């Protein structure tokens, strides 16, 4: 649902923002590592790389 909402928003807005900040959203972040390091969800990375 989150990924579909992103796709719809990007289509509606006619583009994508330069930066989106997530607050460790479980759909986006699988594991919090040391400091600011994160292990991102594979499906999220696929979406991010697409756009």
Buried (B, 14 or more C-beta within 10 A) or exposed (E): EBBEEBEEEBEEEEEEEEEEEEEEEEEBBEEEEEEEEBEEBEEBEEBBEEE
